[in-house]
Amino acid sequence: MSFTVLIPARLGSTRLPNKPLADIGGVPMVVRVAQRVMPLRGAAGPVRVVVAADSAEIIAACQAHGVEAVLTGRAHPSGSDRLAQACQLLGLSDTEIVVNVQGDEPLIDPALVSAVAGLLSQRPEASISTAAHAIDNWDDFSNPNVVKVVLDARGLALYFSRAPIPHWRDQPGTLPSPAPLRHIGIYGYRVGFLRQFPSLAQAPLEIAEALEQLRALWHGHRIAVHLSQHAPGPGVDTPEDLERVRRLFGS
């Protein structure tokens, strides 16, 4: 199996300015993310790891550490638009698979990346693959910042929501059985879909939930979901998150 890992990175984070360049043990965070998944190049086949950056500063930081990077536009309205441009710059064909690994996930599990890519290669009816894991507590289930997903019998997504779904009508206030699923924000895409995605009209459900993946479902695309046994490592959204990850790296 071959695929390309694309790591979108932009400097304009409001909660943590210059986030991709934040130092973690002497290495910029976006480089840490790339280094985390680089072992896949030997273990999972011919895997390419590329940072899709919006600034020359990020490109320079990647080049200084031997990480491939391409310069994309600054005005992309979404990460998917940035990925689509990166696919064009890299000359990827419509049938190839890319996996979007966020540039603020320095603890991403490489096995999860490989699983998401492998699932999409095995499911020709799907345009996208992603991942989820079981929710085991009510606080997460009821938290609107925790995105939930429900699946059909074939492991394809029926819906994503910030609301607690599915709702157990006869036992309100308790977790459904089987366990509800928390969506993990990693995506595999067919390049042909990524080229098409920026031209698709926003969906009313996408606007209501502020979840971009609902646009794909709205327009009839299928999303295959890998069920992980583990929650992902913590990402970096705030200065507090950054300090926690720095401690894990011993810096």
N, C-alpha and C positions, 0 to 999 in steps of 0.2 A: 504494500500500500504506500502510495506517495501522496503528500499533501504539503501545503504551505501554511505556516503559522504567521499570521499578521498581527502585529501589536500596535494598535493606534495610540498615538501620544501627542498631546497638545499642551501648550504652556498655559492656556487661559483658564485654569481651574480657579474658581472663586473662593473655595474654602481652604485651598492649599496652593498658593501661587507657585508657579514653576515646578509643579509636582513631579513630572517625569525626571527632573534633574535632582530631586531631593537625595541627599547623601545617605546611603545605607552601608555602613562599614567601608567607606572609602570608594564606593561605586554608585553611580547614579541609579535611581530606582528602575528606570526603564531598561537599563542594561542588566540589572538583577533579574528582571522578568525574562529577558531573552536568554540569559545564562541558565535559568531554571529549566527551560524547555529544550535547550540545545542537545542534551543527551538523546532526545528522540531521533536525532539525525542518524544515530547508529543503531538504536534499538528498534525503531518503528519503520525503518526503510528510508528512502530518499526524501527526507523532510527538510524543507527550507524555512528558515526563521528570519523574518524581515520586520523592522520597525517602520510604520507609516507615520511620519512626523510632520508637524506643521511649521517647523522652524529650523533654521540652520544650526542653532545651538544644540538641539537634540541630535541632529545628524552628526555634528562634530563629536559629541559625547559617545555616540554609538561607534563611530569610526575609530575613536581612540581605544576602544576595547574590542575591536575586531567583530563588531556586530553589523550586519548588512542593514541599510536603511534607505528609504526613498522619501523625497520631499513632496508632500501633498499640499493642497490649498489650505488657507487659513479660515475660509468662510463656509466650510461644510456644515449644513444644519444638523447632521447626525454622524455617528461613527460609521454607519453603514455606507454613507456617501464617501467618506474618507477611504474605506476599504475598497469600494468600487473603483476609485481613482487609482489606488495602489495596484489593483489587479491589472488595470490598463497599463500602468507604467512598467509593470513586470512582464507584460506580454503573456499573461496566463490565458489559457483557452477556456471556453465555456464549460467544458466537462470536468475541469480540474476542481479540486476541493481545497478550500481554505478554512482555517480555524481562527476565529477571532479571540485572542487572549488579551484581556485588558492590561494596559500599561501600569496599572496600580495594584497588580496581583503578584508581588514578588514571592509569595509562598504557594503559587498554583501547583497542583499535583500533575506532573508530566503524564502520569497514567490516565488521568481524566481527559487531558487533551487528546491523547491517542484514542481513547474510547469514543469520544465525540466524533472524531474523524472516521473511525472505523464503522460506527453506526450509520453515518450518512452513506458511506460506500456500499453498505449492505441493504439500504432502503431506497431503491430507485424512485419510489413514489414520493419521496420527501425532497423538498428544496432546502431544508434547514435541519440541523440536528442541534440538540442542547442537552442539558442534564438537570437532574433533580435528586433530592434525597428526602427521606421521611422526616416529618415534623413530630417531635415527641413531647411538646409542651404547649399549653394553651397560650402563653404569652407570645410566642412566635406565630401561632396560628391566627391570633387576633390582631397582630401588628400589621398595619397597612404598609410599612416599609419592607415587610417580608412578602415577596411575590409568591403566590401559590399557583400550581398548575394541576389540571385534571386531565386524565388520559382515557383513550378508548381501549378496546380489547387488544389492539395491535401495538400499543405503546406510542400512539400518535397523540399529540396535544389536541384536546377539545377546546380548552380555554385557559387563559392566564388571568389572574386577578389579584388585586391588593386586598380584596375581601376574603374572609375565611370560607373557602370552598373545598370540598362540598359541605353543605349545611346538613347536619344530622337532625332532621325534623323532630324525631321522637325522643331524642336525648339532647336537648339544647344545653349549651355550656360545656359540652364534653367533646373530646376529639373524636372524629369519625373513625370507623374501622372498616377496611384497612386504613392505615395511617395516611393522613393528607401529605402532600408533597410540596416541598419548598423548591422553587426554581433556582438553579445556579446559573449565573449570568455568563455562560460561555456558549459560543455558537460555532457550528460548522456550516459552511455555505457552499453550494455549487456556484461557481464563478458566473455562469449564465444568469442565475437568479440575482446575484449582486449587481450585475450590469442593469438589470431591469428594475430593481427595487427603488432607486431614487425617483423614477418616473411614475411610480404608483401613487395614487391619491391617498392622503391620510384617511384613516378610518375613524368613524365616530367613536367606536370603542377604544381605539388607540388614544384619542384625545381625552376621553373621560378617565381612563385608567393611567394615562401617561406611561404606556408600555408599547414600545415600537413593534414588538413581535406580533401584536394583534393586527397590524396592517397586513402582514403576510397571511394570517388566517382569514382575514376579511376578504382578501382577494383570491382565496381558494388554494393557497399553497399549504402543504402539509409540513408539520414539524415533528420529527422523531425525537424521542426523549430517552436518554440513557439514565438508568436508575443507579445512582452511586450509593455505596454503603456508608460513605463518610461525608460530613460537611466539609466545604473547602476551607483552606487557610484564610485568615483574616486579610481583607484588602485594606487599602489606604485611602481614606476620604478626608480625614481631618488631621490636624497636628497631633492629637492624642493617638490616633491610629499609627501615625508615623513613628512616634516614640515607642509604642508597643512592638512594632516590627523591628525597630532598631535593637531593642533589647533581645529579641529572638535571634538576631544575627550577631549579638555580642558586641554591638558598637555603641 
